[in-house]
Amino acid sequence: MDFNPPGFVWRPVEGAERYEIIIAPLGGGIDRVYRVEGRCLWVCPDPLERGTYVWRWRALGGGQDDIWSEPFTFQVSDQTAEMRIPTGKDLVGRLSGRPRHLITEKRLDSFRKDCHSGSRKAEWEALKTEAASRLGLDFTMTEPPFLPNRSKEHDAWGQIFKEAMSGSRQMGQDAQLFALVYLIDQDERFGRAATDRLLEFARWDVDGSTSTFHNNEPHMSVINLGPRAYDWIYEFMTVEERGLVREALRLRGNQTLERFRRFNYGVTGTDNHSGRLLGFLGEAGIVLAGECEDVEAWFDFILPTTVAMYPWCGGREGGWAQGVSYSSTYCYLYYHFIFALREIGNVDFYKKAWFRNHGEWRLMCVPPNAYLVPFGDGRTAGRNSVISSWGIQRHLGRIYGDKRFLHHADQILEAAGGSIIESRGLFAPLSFLTDEVKAPEAPLPKSAASLFEDVGWLATRADLLDPDDDVRFMMRSSTYGSESHSHADQNSFVIEAYGEPLAVPSGLYNLYSSPHHHGWTRQTKAHNAVTFDGAGQIARDAEAVGRFTGFYTDDRLTYARGDASLAYGSRVSRSTRSVIVVGGRLIFVIDEMVPSSEAMWTWHLHSIKPMKVFAELKTVRLVYDRAALDVVLCHENELTLRTFEGWQYPPFGFESESEIPEEAARYHLDVTSIMPVRRDVLVTVLAPRRIDQDPVPIESLSDGVVRGARVEWDERAVTVRASINPEGHPLGGIEVEIEGKDNG
């Protein structure tokens, strides 16, 4: 458990009036019995002694009084943080003064001084320059129109939706940045501009076209960015102006809480946007505390949810199942809330393992020069996600005193040319607002491999110190399935090398559930994965899961095995992918394929540049500007190798194909069995290199009993053999032999 007293979540039973929970020490002791009414998410009121416990629950009053749940085990250890969360009423009593959000009243004078003549001066001047530029543009928008029926007017719906989202975010961001400039420099031009934008937001009908239940994007812009600006220009606004803005924020806060309750968020509801809104409502609560009585109820929902559930798409290891792009928004934003809460409310959620370990996941999965950021929606927005990582890693490095995170942030800043404006989109300049610390030296490792089991992500890195010499291999096999912003891409992989994308997923995400997005980008065929008779994994299904069933790493190689069988539903009996990465740079992929009935399997590969195929040799070559990828398919039977380009459905929003950016990855390779099979094993060698290096010699060893390859590489001979079983599971075992350099 992260916290003591601990939090619990269980499934509701229809008709239940209340629930009974028993917490018992494992091995004997006094049982604790609690009666809980209402929501099936609860934080124990009493701290527990160190030890291992068993808990179970039953529903009362719903006709199942005699039925107990299965027992669940948990530990309260020395790593469990002692923290009793306050009630909403108690927390509101702690929140006072202006400003209070992200910058507190007692810190304001020293912060201003540091901006004007201290360590923050250069960055503050850059923020002011950005604010002056935005003030000169004088962007504003009025209340957007209602969205039309998407089924009848798809493109019109998309246009209105995107304009409402981008416009409201920009106006909110401008209001926030102008308010910060006013707070620090007392320049009334910026105070007036921020006030005018908040008043425009306040004119929008909360139950109208920007209701959270009709078009949640502009609603989120208001409740996310509005409270920060309100707090920072509080003294500038008139009493009447404050009242108008405050009432609009209060109504939106209550509507947000109603959304949580409708969807039963945190218990059975995994509504994606609510993962953002939870923090937005917390920020609004901090700002409006003492002025709106409703705030107490907001905190009584938010705080237990953060203890017992958050995040719903990750675990203690710090991963975010829906991908780097979405983590770069959702996680960054939630840190805004917990930072402000710690500073003003003395509630420290940074003690939770996920918040602490998120920087570890980001360190491995977001290189400073990343072109793309798998997996899931937004993966092509590599540069934006990397820039967001700068703010996150600098913030976490300062919070935890972790020099590795700070080194990572410095690498990102250098790759960006030495200048990043942190206040953009939905974000405040969070790491700029976080005080620097003297962190003990902790260098980055030269190379590393990590399996983040919480989200089912594998990442190997050849060189974390020199990003331009790095090879990044990533693979997903996740118990989180393919719902929401995740794709039907279990056991798929991605390779970037020497600063360039090589083996990548295909497709764009520029309008959710558009024909291109659903018909291509989400589907297995758009990923470096396997399909059967043209059919892939089940998209938009929480049950379409994978899982890693093996992992080993040492200073010579990394081995991992993912099982994606369940993701295909009844179509497939067995689909596993084993990977061996030697020296962080030479990659072997072993696919075990058992369809439920005879089928032709297809092994997919996608790229940004055209691929050259040597069909008789069963080899493929992909050449980028500085890097290349040599692919050898090791199988004794005839295979069909087919290349093609384009997409069945064009991406939304482009008038001509020439406008579509290269990151949509228009070049494709399909490798297919020559006839239907009941079972098969394919071994593939993927050897990334610099284009000024010669291809490495790769010898296929496939003979029907063993499939594999011998590779002369980096003064070593690397041999991988996969034994083929005539019965049962087709993959009998994998043997790896490394001769030469570093091996005597």
C-alpha positions, 0 to 999 in steps of 0.5 A: 500500500502507498498510504496508511491508512489505506484506500480500497475499491470494489465492484458495486452490487445492484440494490445494495444499501451498504457494504461491510469490509473486514480487514484482518492481519494475515496469520491471526489477530484482531479483525477490523470490521467497517460498514460503508455507505455510498460510493464503493471507494473508501479510505480506512479511517484508522492507521494499521500496524506494519504487516500483511493483511487480508481484506474482503467485502460483502454487499448488504441489503441487495439480496447477497448478504451471505456472499463474501468477495474473494480475499485480497492481500496487501502489505503495510511496510516500511515503504508505506507513507503515513498520511491521513487525508483531511476531510473536505471541510478540514482542507478548506480550513487550511486554504487561505491568502492570495495568491494561493495556487502554485505560488503562495502568498508567503512565497510571493515576494521572494519569487518576484525577487528571483524573477527580477534579479535572481536565478529565474530572471532569464526564463522569466524574461522569455515568458514575458516576451511570449506574453507580450507577443500574445498580447499583441495578437490579442486573440479572443473567441466567443462561445462556440456553436453546438456540435452537429450530429456527427453521423450526418455531418462528420467533417463539419463536426470535426471542424467545429470540435477542433476549433472550439478545442484549440481556440478555448485552450489558447484563450485560456492559456493567454489568460493564465500567462497574462495573469502570471505576468500581472502577478509578478510585474504588476503590469495592469495591461496584462491584468486587464487582458486576463480579466477580459478573457475570464469574463468571456469564459464566464459569459458562456452557458455552462449547460450549453454548447460547452457543457462537459456533457456536450463538448468537454474540450472547451469545458476543460479549457475553462476549468483548467486554465481559468482558476489559475488566472482567477487566483493570480489576478484576484486583487486586480479584478473588481468585486463584481468581476470576481463574482461573475468569474467565480460563479462560472467556475463554481457551476463548472465545478459542480457539473464536473462532479456530476460527470464523475458521479454519472460515470462512477469514476474511479470505481467502474467508470474509466472515462478518459477525460475524467483523469484530467478533470479530477486534477482540474476540479482540485485546482478549482477547489484550491482557488475557490475555497472559502468563497464557495461552499460546494468545494468541500464536496469536491475535495471529499471526492478527489482526495479519496480517489487519489489515494485509492485509485489514481491513476486508473491506467498505471501502477506503482512502476510509474507507467501510463498505459495510454501512451507517452503523448497522453501521459505528457498531458494528463500526468503533467496536469495532475502534478499541477494539482498535487504540487499546489495541494502540498504547498498550501494544504500540507497534503503530500501525494508525492509520497505515492509510488506512481508519482515518484516512479513516473520519472523512471518510466519517462527517462526510458521511454522519452529520449531527448531526440525522440521522433515519435513516442509510442504507444497509442494516440498522439504517438506522432507528436514526438517533439511536443511530448519531449518538450512536455517531458522537460517540464515534468522531469525538471519538476520531478527532479526538483521535487525528489532531488533526483539528479538523473531526472534533471540530467534528462531535462537538460538533455531535452533542453539542449536538443531543443536548442537551449530554449523552451517556453513551458507555459503553453497549451493547458500547462502553467510553467510548473517546473519554473514555479518549483524551487530548485534543490541541491540534488546529490550527483547521480549520473545517467546509465550508459545503457539500460533495459526496463520492463514496466509491468504495470502497463506492459511496456518494454524499453531498451536503450543503447546509449542514454548519454549520447542520444544521437548514438542511441538505439531505442527498442520498445514493445507493448504487451499490456493488460490494459487492452485496446480501449480509449486512446490505446490501440490494437497493438499488443506485441507490436514493436518500435525502433528508433536509432541514431536519432531517426525513426526506422520501424514505426507504427503507421497512421495519424490521430488528428480526429478521434474515431474518424474513418482514418483513425479507426479504420487504420491507425487503431488497427493491428495492421497499422502496427509492427505486429501480426494479423491472421487472414487479414484480421487483427486484434480487437480494437476498442476492447478492454479485454483485448489484452496482452502480458509479458510472461518473461523478462531477463537482462544483463550487460550482454543481452535483454530477453522478453516474451509477450503473449497477445493471444487473448487480444485476438479473441476466438481467432487465435489460440496462441500468439507470442512474441519473444525478443532478444536484444544484444548489446542494446543494438542487435534485435531478434524477434521470434513469433509463435503463431497458432490460429484457431483454424488454418490461416495465413499469417501476415507480419507487418512492418511500417516506415517513413521512407520506402523499403527495398525488398530482396524477396528471394533472400527474404531480406528488406532494407530501410534507409533513412538520412543517417540510419538504416535497418536491415531485416532478415526473415528466417524461415525455410518455406516460401514467403510472400513479401509485398510492399505498398504505400498509402492508407485505405482511408485518408487522414482527416483535414488534408485537402491533398495527399501531398499535405500529409506529414511524413510521420503518418508512415505511408510505406508498408511491408506485409510478409505472409505465409504462402498458404494457410497453416495451423501453426508456425514460428518466424524468426526475424533479425533487425539490425539498425546501423548508421548508413556509413556502416556496412550491413552486418553478415546475417546467415539464416539457419532455418531447416524446419527443426530449428529456425534462427540466424548467425550474425557477425556483429561488433567483433562477436558472433551471435547465434539465436536458435528457436527449436520447433516442436512437431506437436503441442506449442510450436516454439520449443525453446530459444538458445542464444550463443555469443562468441567473441568480444566480452565473452572470452 
